[in-house]
Amino acid sequence: MKKIEAIIQPFKLEEVKEALKSIGVDGMTITDVRGHGRQKGHKEVYRGQEYQVDLLPKVKLELVVADSRAEEVIATISKSARSGKIGDGKIFILPVEDAIRIRNDDHGEAAL
């Protein structure tokens, strides 16, 4: 199994969710996060005062999928989250040793 963590632009969330739903992926955890990469934030003006916004709002998706589905899910997220501009985000893939469904003690892929 693989854990896929994707950091994406907030305005792309619905598009990514719909794309994942269309390939049969139901379970995911979504968290509002803040951060920056190469874009290093931007300057804004509030009441005539200029200030630096270092941490930009992003959305983090976390999914655990079977090894056989990982590439399809990664490609779907990548395609649907891409705007072609700096700050589109990143995808991280981690191995998952086991998963357990608390309700009935299912283990492994059966727990997904």
C-alpha positions as a Python dict, from the first residue, in 0.01 Angstrom:
ca = {
    (1, 'M'): (0, 0, 0),
    (2, 'K'): (103, 359, -58),
    (3, 'K'): (18, 679, 125),
    (4, 'I'): (-15, 969, -117),
    (5, 'E'): (14, 1320, 23),
    (6, 'A'): (-63, 1600, -220),
    (7, 'I'): (-25, 1970, -144),
    (8, 'I'): (-239, 2164, -394),
    (9, 'Q'): (-389, 2506, -457),
    (10, 'P'): (-721, 2555, -270),
    (11, 'F'): (-909, 2653, -588),
    (12, 'K'): (-820, 2313, -743),
    (13, 'L'): (-968, 2105, -459),
    (14, 'E'): (-1312, 2042, -611),
    (15, 'E'): (-1161, 1950, -948),
    (16, 'V'): (-921, 1703, -785),
    (17, 'K'): (-1196, 1550, -569),
    (18, 'E'): (-1421, 1501, -873),
    (19, 'A'): (-1136, 1348, -1074),
    (20, 'L'): (-1057, 1104, -792),
    (21, 'K'): (-1426, 1019, -752),
    (22, 'S'): (-1447, 945, -1126),
    (23, 'I'): (-1177, 675, -1095),
    (24, 'G'): (-1342, 519, -788),
    (25, 'V'): (-1137, 672, -506),
    (26, 'D'): (-1365, 754, -215),
    (27, 'G'): (-1161, 784, 103),
    (28, 'M'): (-933, 1080, 161),
    (29, 'T'): (-842, 1325, 433),
    (30, 'I'): (-829, 1694, 347),
    (31, 'T'): (-654, 1954, 561),
    (32, 'D'): (-614, 2328, 517),
    (33, 'V'): (-244, 2407, 548),
    (34, 'R'): (-12, 2703, 488),
    (35, 'G'): (333, 2706, 338),
    (36, 'H'): (555, 2814, 54),
    (37, 'G'): (806, 2668, -186),
    (38, 'R'): (1000, 2850, -452),
    (39, 'Q'): (738, 3123, -482),
    (40, 'K'): (837, 3257, -135),
    (41, 'G'): (503, 3430, -77),
    (42, 'H'): (406, 3773, -205),
    (43, 'K'): (355, 4133, -95),
    (44, 'E'): (14, 4275, -12),
    (45, 'V'): (-110, 4620, 84),
    (46, 'Y'): (-353, 4666, 373),
    (47, 'R'): (-469, 5016, 471),
    (48, 'G'): (-179, 5171, 284),
    (49, 'Q'): (80, 4954, 457),
    (50, 'E'): (276, 4700, 252),
    (51, 'Y'): (361, 4368, 414),
    (52, 'Q'): (503, 4031, 314),
    (53, 'V'): (279, 3722, 311),
    (54, 'D'): (526, 3434, 360),
    (55, 'L'): (291, 3142, 414),
    (56, 'L'): (30, 3090, 146),
    (57, 'P'): (-291, 2889, 192),
    (58, 'K'): (-277, 2538, 46),
    (59, 'V'): (-479, 2218, 78),
    (60, 'K'): (-328, 1883, 175),
    (61, 'L'): (-490, 1562, 54),
    (62, 'E'): (-394, 1232, 214),
    (63, 'L'): (-495, 898, 65),
    (64, 'V'): (-387, 539, 122),
    (65, 'V'): (-429, 319, -184),
    (66, 'A'): (-334, -28, -299),
    (67, 'D'): (4, -49, -474),
    (68, 'S'): (-174, -141, -798),
    (69, 'R'): (-374, 185, -797),
    (70, 'A'): (-98, 423, -688),
    (71, 'E'): (23, 533, -1033),
    (72, 'E'): (-332, 594, -1157),
    (73, 'V'): (-417, 803, -850),
    (74, 'I'): (-93, 1002, -874),
    (75, 'A'): (-150, 1074, -1243),
    (76, 'T'): (-511, 1179, -1175),
    (77, 'I'): (-410, 1420, -897),
    (78, 'S'): (-125, 1562, -1101),
    (79, 'K'): (-339, 1621, -1410),
    (80, 'S'): (-638, 1771, -1227),
    (81, 'A'): (-433, 1993, -990),
    (82, 'R'): (-208, 2140, -1261),
    (83, 'S'): (-261, 2502, -1362),
    (84, 'G'): (83, 2539, -1517),
    (85, 'K'): (181, 2821, -1284),
    (86, 'I'): (429, 2835, -999),
    (87, 'G'): (279, 2709, -672),
    (88, 'D'): (74, 2419, -816),
    (89, 'G'): (205, 2196, -536),
    (90, 'K'): (378, 1866, -474),
    (91, 'I'): (289, 1498, -440),
    (92, 'F'): (469, 1272, -192),
    (93, 'I'): (446, 891, -196),
    (94, 'L'): (522, 687, 116),
    (95, 'P'): (506, 311, 180),
    (96, 'V'): (240, 194, 426),
    (97, 'E'): (317, -115, 630),
    (98, 'D'): (-39, -192, 739),
    (99, 'A'): (-386, -44, 774),
    (100, 'I'): (-648, -150, 1027),
    (101, 'R'): (-1018, -72, 1015),
    (102, 'I'): (-1112, -4, 1376),
    (103, 'R'): (-1476, -111, 1336),
    (104, 'N'): (-1405, -476, 1251),
    (105, 'D'): (-1025, -527, 1263),
    (106, 'D'): (-983, -569, 886),
    (107, 'H'): (-612, -550, 796),
    (108, 'G'): (-421, -445, 486),
    (109, 'E'): (-601, -356, 163),
    (110, 'A'): (-928, -494, 304),
    (111, 'A'): (-921, -206, 554),
    (112, 'L'): (-909, 55, 278),
}
